[in-house]
């Protein structure tokens, strides 16, 4: 029995060493110059550069692809920082990122994609791990459990035997962002979105609501403003999911009745011709359309409350 246990321990140790070696040699290609997720570094550098008079967009990729920050900055004499990056990071990561970033006087526009409200919409653990390796401070935004870490190691081990593709994508690329944090690499690209296939499920908001409430409390503590906003969505997909979206709208307004919601679910519903490659990614014309409408929304719903701050001398190149 003793010999068997010793042999088992030796075999297990060798197996762990092999898996660890294979997974470490198969880590995703850390190309800081071109990796899309590496844009998180630039977004936080901007947060550090403009330390006051800030309007911060917090979202998945819908706001990264959906807004032109420069005219918003010019219109309201405020420093715009677009933190939006990828919905795959999950609701917890995205909101914790905002909590670690918010300062006194900030205006936070939280625009979650519909799926992010749902408890059953799980974050992409591999993506989170990859992002945390690209930008180590983001480890504070999401804690990887032991199970999560083992999952990442296993996936890296599995991919060791697969063909690696380190090609550069001109759109999903760190260099596709402008200084505000907006994606601009897709603006002259042909659209390839095929509408009508999105099926949203009835959402369990129990977890996302608690995250948002936590962010709201943090904003109150530091004297910052938090506003919720519904995302853009294609007309056909909206019609196909209208009952589900309306139910989500009602739940959000019931559960978060002390947080101002600045638009309706219909505000940024646009024709399919304005979308680039997903139901949340606008093309050049769609981005312009949404930016114009967003400016109108901000004029009415947000900035009348900040008359004193507007036009201050704290702005960047204003």
HELIX and SHEET records of a PDB file:
HELIX    1   1 UNK A    2  UNK A   25  1                                  24    
HELIX    2   2 UNK A   36  UNK A   38  5                                   3    
HELIX    3   3 UNK A   39  UNK A   49  1                                  11    
HELIX    4   4 UNK A   61  UNK A   66  1                                   6    
HELIX    5   5 UNK A   69  UNK A   76  1                                   8    
HELIX    6   6 UNK A   87  UNK A   89  5                                   3    
HELIX    7   7 UNK A   90  UNK A  101  1                                  12    
HELIX    8   8 UNK A  114  UNK A  117  5                                   4    
HELIX    9   9 UNK A  125  UNK A  134  1                                  10    
HELIX   10  10 UNK A  136  UNK A  140  5                                   5    
HELIX   11  11 UNK A  146  UNK A  159  1                                  14    
HELIX   12  12 UNK A  174  UNK A  176  5                                   3    
HELIX   13  13 UNK A  206  UNK A  221  1                                  16    
HELIX   14  14 UNK A  235  UNK A  240  1                                   6    
HELIX   15  15 UNK A  242  UNK A  255  1                                  14    
HELIX   16  16 UNK A  272  UNK A  274  5                                   3    
HELIX   17  17 UNK A  284  UNK A  301  1                                  18    
HELIX   18  18 UNK A  303  UNK A  306  5                                   4    
SHEET    1   A 5 UNK A  79  UNK A  82  0                                        
SHEET    2   A 5 UNK A  54  UNK A  59  1                                        
SHEET    3   A 5 UNK A 107  UNK A 111  1                                        
SHEET    4   A 5 UNK A 225  UNK A 228  1                                        
SHEET    5   A 5 UNK A 260  UNK A 261  1                                        
SHEET    1   B 2 UNK A 233  UNK A 234  0                                        
SHEET    2   B 2 UNK A 269  UNK A 270  1                                        
END                                                                             
